[in-house]
Amino acid sequence: MAKHDLAFDPPIMNAAATLGFFPDAHSPMDWGQLGAFVTNPISQAPRTPARGKRYAAYPGGYLLHTGYPNPGLKYILRHYAQRWYRSSLQVIVHLLAQGPDEMARMVRQLENVEGVSGLEVGVPGEASPELVGALCQAASGELPVIVRLPFERILELAPTAIQAGAMAVSLAPLRGILPTQEGELLQGRLYGPAILPMALRTVQELVKLSLPTIGSGGVYNRDQYQAMLSAGALAVQLDGALWRGAGYSVFQ
């Protein structure tokens, strides 16, 4: 597949950190409903789960704090590369790197892996425009690149990502803080229908700037999915909608 040649038919996929590291044929999920599969975030070295409380509910959604646990890229390639190759879906590998040099090393390991159609680059919430540009340049190569930017700062950072070679930007989950029943403050990523109005507005503003955008956030039914496309998103990533029930359908 040529660089930047990444299309989605249908224009819908899972978001990173929702469905694991490969589209499991034994899952009850109907993979034919998706136009691509995005892996859980993968780092160079293994990452352990976040400690302590990881979930808190709020009206209209919930907060998760997981730490993006994963066994590291070497393990992932050894155990899942062949499954990516056999997948009927395009596989987009989501990468977490400590910096541009590590990103470049990870990308080199993936460029010759058959079955990888593209990359999604995760960006830290506090990343500067300079770091975003450097990560994009480090990821640029044979594979098309999507950059997943912090929801709160995507309007600031997206122009840099596109100028640095990304084919599109995607919205990382909005971050927030909730008090727990124990009186502690839990930080994490926010999910749920309450996110949709902010997500639609953000996608619309990005599209007005002619920035190719993959929308996400608060999409739980087909009408909301269509609304995201009407706002100008070139595709939509689903998160919490895929965790309801057994996952037989992307919209239940």
VENFENDA-V782769 format. One record per pair of residues at least 6 apart in sequence whose ideal C-beta (glycine too) atoms are under 7 Angstrom apart, sorted by the first residue. I is the first residue (numbers start at 1). GAP is how many residues later the second one is. Records with the same first field share a line. If there is no record, write none. Layout:
# VENFENDA-V782769
I: GAP / GAP
This chain:
# VENFENDA-V782769
1: 116
3: 139 / 140 / 141
4: 140 / 163
5: 139
6: 111 / 112 / 138 / 161
8: 27 / 28 / 227
9: 26
10: 25
11: 24 / 218 / 223 / 224 / 225
12: 22 / 23 / 213 / 223 / 224 / 226 / 238
13: 21 / 22 / 23 / 24 / 25 / 222 / 224
14: 20 / 23 / 24 / 223 / 224 / 228
15: 23 / 201 / 222 / 223 / 224
16: 22 / 23 / 24 / 25 / 78 / 104 / 132
17: 23 / 24 / 51
18: 221 / 224
19: 223
20: 20
21: 18 / 19 / 55 / 59
22: 58 / 61 / 62 / 65
23: 8 / 14 / 64 / 66
28: 218 / 219 / 220
29: 218
30: 218 / 219
31: 57 / 58
33: 216 / 217
34: 55
35: 200
36: 53 / 54 / 56
37: 50 / 52 / 53 / 54 / 55
38: 54 / 56 / 82 / 199
39: 52 / 54 / 55
40: 30 / 54
41: 27 / 29 / 53 / 55 / 81
42: 28 / 31 / 34 / 51 / 52 / 53 / 54
43: 27 / 29 / 53
44: 28 / 29 / 53 / 58 / 62
45: 27
46: 24 / 25 / 26
47: 20 / 21 / 22 / 23
48: 19 / 21
49: 17 / 18 / 20
50: 15 / 16 / 17
53: 127 / 133
54: 10 / 11 / 12
55: 7 / 9
56: 6 / 7 / 122 / 124 / 130
58: 120
60: 132 / 133 / 134
61: 129 / 130 / 131 / 132 / 133 / 134
62: 129 / 130
63: 113 / 115 / 123 / 125 / 126 / 127
64: 124 / 125 / 127
65: 121 / 122 / 123
68: 28
73: 33 / 36
77: 32 / 36
81: 32 / 34
84: 7 / 29 / 31 / 32
85: 29 / 30
87: 28
90: 27
91: 24 / 25 / 26
92: 25 / 26 / 27 / 28 / 54
93: 17 / 23 / 26
94: 26 / 28
95: 8 / 11 / 24 / 26 / 27
96: 26
97: 6 / 9 / 38
100: 34 / 35 / 38
103: 18 / 32 / 35 / 36
104: 34
107: 12 / 31 / 32 / 34
110: 6 / 9 / 33
111: 30 / 31 / 32
116: 27
118: 25 / 26 / 27 / 28
119: 20 / 24 / 26
120: 26 / 28 / 50
121: 14 / 15 / 18 / 24 / 26 / 27
122: 26
123: 9 / 12 / 24 / 25 / 26 / 27
125: 25 / 50
129: 28 / 31
132: 15 / 25 / 28 / 29
133: 27 / 31
136: 9 / 11 / 25 / 28 / 29 / 30
137: 27 / 28
139: 6
140: 25
144: 23
145: 20 / 21 / 22
146: 20 / 21 / 22 / 24 / 68
147: 14 / 19 / 22
148: 22 / 24
149: 8 / 9 / 12 / 20 / 23
150: 22
151: 20 / 21 / 22 / 23 / 51 / 66
152: 22 / 23
154: 15 / 17 / 48 / 52
155: 50 / 51
158: 11 / 48 / 53
159: 52
161: 8
162: 7 / 49 / 50
167: 45
168: 44 / 45 / 46 / 66
169: 42 / 44
170: 44 / 46 / 67
171: 28 / 31 / 44 / 45 / 46
173: 16 / 17 / 18 / 44 / 66
174: 16 / 21 / 24 / 43
175: 14 / 15
176: 14
177: 8 / 9 / 10
178: 8
179: 6
180: 6
191: 48 / 49
192: 26 / 48
193: 25 / 27
194: 24
195: 22 / 23
196: 21 / 22 / 23 / 28
198: 19
199: 16 / 17 / 18 / 19
200: 27 / 28 / 31
203: 10 / 12 / 25 / 28 / 29 / 30
204: 27 / 28
206: 7
207: 6 / 24 / 25
212: 22
213: 19 / 20 / 21
214: 19 / 20 / 21 / 23
215: 13 / 16 / 18 / 21
216: 20 / 21 / 23
218: 6
219: 6 / 9 / 17 / 19 / 22
220: 21
221: 30
222: 29
225: 11
228: 8
229: 7
238: 12
241: 9 / 10
242: 8
244: 8
245: 7
